[in-house]
Amino acid sequence: MSANDLTHNRFADLPDSPFPRLNELIEGLSPGKPPIVMSLGEPQHPFPAFVSETIAAHAKEFGKYPPIAGTPDFRAAVAAWLGRRYGLGPDVIGPKRPLDPDLQILPVNGTREALFNVAFVATPLAKAGQRPAILMPNPFYQCYAAAALAAGAEPVYVAATRETGFLPDFAGLPEELLARTAMIYFCSPANPQGAVASLDYLKELIRLARRHGILLAIDECYAEIYDREPPSGALQAALEISNPDGEVFDNIVVFHSLSKRSSLPGLRSGFCAGGRDFMIRFRNFRNVGAPQVPLPIMAASAAAWSEETHAAENRERYRRKIDMAERILGNRFGFYRPAGGFFLWLDVGDGEQAARELWARGGVKVLPGKYLSREDSLGRVSNPGAAYIRVALVESEAATEEALTRMAEVL
């Protein structure tokens, strides 16, 4: 068998990127009105001026190789933010030190690369004598599935539907599947549904993972974009439950990004933090197989994690656009205010047909939910995204209002 055959076999079940699929869907259709792109979750809000100023002030450091573990200033800024955001205050990050910034916080070159690379460290050759499984919500971030396949695991898609509050029921899975599960990807706030896991949900997920020796890879990249209440976090939940067999954050690694919080998708800067033993292993892997974050980017990132005003202003802009959506769409298409994130998840009956009509008649580009999901791995439900479209509220307020008005007219 050739190397090409081996590669093809490993990635034969790789999900297609949703964006080329969307381009194929609307190919040959002219937009009915001047185009407004609502398909890509790329924040378009202004980013804080101090970011450019900090990068310029540290520009000479582009001439140095950055350490994979980041700078002390970066790790300290992240630790302080975790303290403010999740109650990991001076009595926790301090004398008790269950989260050591020097060993348990790592900068990452955008969270997508870290979410991909984490699977290599988490996945054994076999578990319970079988091929390891990696669980993920369905709809899902395609990176999760690609990582599972690359690491030699079976990606298992667990439906997150309206009936389950748009959160996957991992606890309801068969015991034999949980026994061979190496890792669970979980996203809260969820992309695309905007569902937020409660503190109790996170506690039960942590307990489930520990009973079965599973690593939790918790994608919290939308945690700073919320409607009413700040979403709970996995590290916060772990502090409230005992772990007699390990340290406080054992079996947990969380991922955060400046792309959404600070409207800096092009900075490619985030961090991961979690259990001491795993983070040391992950750092060792990253030392030989992962990209570093340049020193000027780390300096700007430290400044961004240390400043809250711009994040609050950013959040308020999204809140105003959700207000618009509620006013313009009302109770149509199963509309609800997403508790977190900046997507609308609208039930239009047939997401592909709606996407074509919105482009051809309204010039609005949205993403069919079918392209973000698959048939449920256990055969319990069909593709849970087929009836939906995902609408990213990332454009200016004026453009968003125009797009929503067109959507209401076309659909």
N, C-alpha and C positions, 0 to 999 in steps of 0.2 A: 504494500500500500504506500502511495506517495505521501510526501509531507502535505501536499495540497489536499489530498483526501482526508488526512487526519484532521487538518484545520477545518475543513468543511464539515466533517462529522461533529466536531465539538461545538461548532457554532451554527449547526443546521437549524436549531430552534431559536436562534437569536431574533428578538423582535425587531421589526423595521423601525427606523426613526419616523416619528409621526409627521415631520415637516415635509420630507420628500413625498410622502403619501398624500398629504394635503395638496401639494403642488400638482401632483398627477390628477387628483380629483377635480381640480378646477382648471386644468389645462385646456386651452381653447376657448375658455369663457372670458369675455371682457367684463371688467367691473362696471356695474350699472351706474355708479357714481364715483367721485374721487375716492381712491382707496383709503381705508382706515384699517390698520393691522391690529387685530385683537387676539391673534392666535399664539403669539410668542410671549412668554412670561419674562420679558426683558424690561426692567424698570426704566422709565423715561423721566423720572423726576430729577430736578437739579440735585447734584451731589454737593456736599459742603466744601466751601472754598479752601478750608484749611488742609484738605487732602492734597491739592495741587501744590500748595505752599510747602507742606512738609516734604513731599517728594522732591521738590526743587532744592530744598535746604539740605537734603541727604543725597543729592544726585551723584556725588563723587563715590558713594558706596556701591554704585552699580559696578564698580571696578573690583569688587571683592566677592569671593564665593560666600554665600550665606550659610550659616549652620542649619542643619535640618531641624534642630530643636528650637530654632528661633532665638530671639534676643531676650535677655532678662526683662527689658522694658515691655516687650510684647506680652510675654507670659504674665507679668504682673498686671498689665492692663486687663487682660482676659480674666484673670482670677478675681480682680476687683469687680469687673462687670458681672461675673457669675455670682459674686457675693451680693451685689445690689439686686440683681434680677431674680435670683432663686433662693434668697435667704441663706446663702452660704457665707454668713457674716464673719466678723473677727473671731467669734468663739469657735468657728468651724475652720475657716482658712486662717490659721494662726496657731495657737497652742496645740489644738487637737490635730490639726493638719490631716484630715482624711483625704484631702485633695492637695497634693504637693505640686505647685506650679512648675517646678523644675523637672518633674518626672511624669506628670499626668496631664499636661497641656502641650499640644503640638500645633504649630501653624501648618496650614495646608494650602496648596496652590489651587484654590477653588475647591469647594467641598465635593464636586463630582469626582475628581481624581481620588480623593480620600475614601469616598463611599465605594468606589470601585476597588481600590487597593486593600481595603479592610477585609474583603472576602478571602484573599490569599492567606492571610495570617489566621483567620478564624476557622478555615475549613481543613479538617484532617483528611487523610487519604480514605478513611472509612469511619463510619460511626455505627455502633450497634451491629457491626458486621456487614453493613450495607453501604451503598452510595450515599454520601451525606446529602441532606436537603437544606435549602435556604428558603425560608418563607418570606413572603412579601405581600403587601396589600394589593388589591386588584380593583380599580385602576392602580397603576404603578409607574414609578420613574424608570424609564428603560435602562438606565445605568445599573439598577439593582439586578435585573435579569442577566445583563451582559457580564456582570461581575460573578454571579453564581456559575454561569456556564464556563467562564474563563478559569475559575477555581476548581472545576471538575464536579461541582455540585448540581443537584437537580433544582431548578427554580420552581417553587410551588406558589401558585397564585391563589390568594385567599380573598374571596369576594367581600367588598365593603360597599354595601348597598343602603338604600334609604331604610330598609327594614332593620339593619344593624346600626343605624345612626351614622352610616358612612364610615364606620370603623370595623376592621376585620375581627372576627371571633376566633382568635388563635386557640383559646382554651377549649373550643368545641371540636378541635381536630382529633383524629384517631391517635391513640397512645403510641401505636407502632410508628406513625409518622413523626411525632414529637421525639421519640427515642432516637431517631437518626437525624434530627435537625441540628445543624451546626450553628446556624445564625438566623436571626429574624431581623429583617429590615422593617422599620416602622416610621411613619412620617406624621408628625403632629406639630402644627396644623397640617391637615392633609392636602396634598396636591393631587387632584384638582378640587375636591369637594369642600375644602375649608372646615372640615370637622376637627374638633379639638378634643383630645383625650383628657378625661378628668384625672385628678390625682389618684382616685381609687382605681381607675382603669390601669394607670401606669404601675401602681403598686402590685396589682394582680398579675400584670404582664411580667414584672420583675420576678415575682415569686414563681410563676410558671417556668420562666427561663432557668432559674436556679435549680428547680426540681429536676430539670432535664439536661443540665449542663450546656445551655445554649447562650451564645453571646447575643446581646441586644445592640443593634446598630440603629440608634435613634436619630433620625433626620429631623432636626428642629430649625431648619433654615428659614421657616416663615414665622418663627416664634415672636418676632417683634412687630409683625403686621397683624393686628387684631382689632376687632370691632368694639368690644366692651371691656372684657376682663383679660388680663395677661394670661396666656396659656401656661398651665403647669408644665414642669420639665421633669425628665427622668432622674436627673441628679437630685432634684428637690424631693421626688418621691422616695428615692433610695434612703435619704436621711431619716425618713419616718418609719422605716421597717428594719427589723433586726436581721443580721446575717451572721449567725453563730459560726458558720463554716468559712467565712472570708471577710475581707475588708468592706467598708461601706459601699463602695461603688463597683464591687466585683461583678463581672459579667455585663458591664454597661460601658458603651462609648457613645457620646453624643456629638453631633456635628452642627456647627453654626457658621453663618456666612455674612459678609458685609454686602453681598449683592442685593439682597432685599432690604435689610435693615437700613442701609445707608445709600441705597440707589447707586451701587458701585459694581455692577456686574462685570465690567472690564478690568477691575482691579485684580480679580482672581485671588481673593484672599478670604480665608476662613480659618477655623480651628476645630480640633476635636479634643475631647477630654473624657476621661473615664477611669476605670479600675487600674490600679497601679501595675499589676503583673501584665495585663494585656497591653497597656500603653508602653511599657518597656519593650515588649516584643514588637509592637507596631513601630516604635521608633527605630529599633534595630533593622527591621525590614525596610523602612523608609530611607535609612542611611545608605542603602545600596540600590534601591529600586524606585525611588520617588523623587519628584522635583522639589527643589527648595523654593521658598518665597524670598525674592530679592530684599536686601536690607532696606532700601528706601520705601518699598511697599510695606514692610513690617513696621517701619516708623509711622507711616500714614495710618496703618491699621490700628496701631496702639492708640493713636490720637482719636480715631473714630470710635473705638470701644470705650474710650474714656469720656466721650461727650454725648449727652443725652438729648439736648435740645433739637438737633437736626433729626434724630430718630423720631421724636414725638411729632415734629412738623410733618415728616414723611407719612407717619401713621394717620395723621389728621387728613391729609390729602386723600388717602385711600378711603377713609371713612366718608368723606363728602361724596366720593364717586359711588360708594355703596348706597348712600342716600338717594343719589340720582337714579340708580337702578331700581330701587324700591318704588320711587315715584313714577318712573316711566313704565316699568314692566308690571308693577303691582303684584297680583297673585297669579300671573300667567307663567306657564312653563315650569310649574313647581318651584317658583322663585322663593328663596329664603336668604336671609342675611348670613353670609359665611362668618362663623365665629373667628376665623383666622385666615390669613392669606389674602390674595387680591384677585381670586378667580370667582366667576359665577359658573355654576354647574347646572345647566338648564335642561329640563326634560322636554325635548321638542318632538319626540316620537321616533324620528329617524335622523340621527346626527349628520350623516353624510348628505342626505338630501337637503337638510336645512343649511348646511355649510355652502352647498352649491347655490342655493337660492339667495342666500345673503350676499354672496359675492356677485352673482349675475345681476341681481336686481338692486342691491343696496351698496355694493362696493365694500362690504365689511367682511374681513377675513377672520374666521373663527376656526377652532379645531374640533373635529368630530371626536366625541368621547371614545368611540370604538378604537381609535388609534392609540389610546392610552391604556387599553385593557385587553384582556384575552378571555377565552372560555375558562371558567373556574376549573382549577386542577382536579377537584374532587367530583366534578360533574354535577354539582348542586344547582348551578345557575348558568345561563348562557352568558355571552359577553356582557358584563354589567355596565359598560359605557355606551352601548350601541344606540340607545335612545337619546343620548345627551350631546350637548356641545359645551366646550370650555371657552369661556370668554375672559380674557386677561384685561383687567382694568388698569393698564399701565400707561396709557397715553395721557395727554393733558386733559384737564377737566372739560374744556370746550370740545375737544375731539371725542372724548368719552360720551358726553351728552349727545352729540350728533350721532355717534355710532349706535347708542342705545335707542334713540328715536327711530333711526332707520330699521333697526331690528324689530321694534314693535310694529312698524308699518308693514314690513315684509312678511313676518311670521304671524 
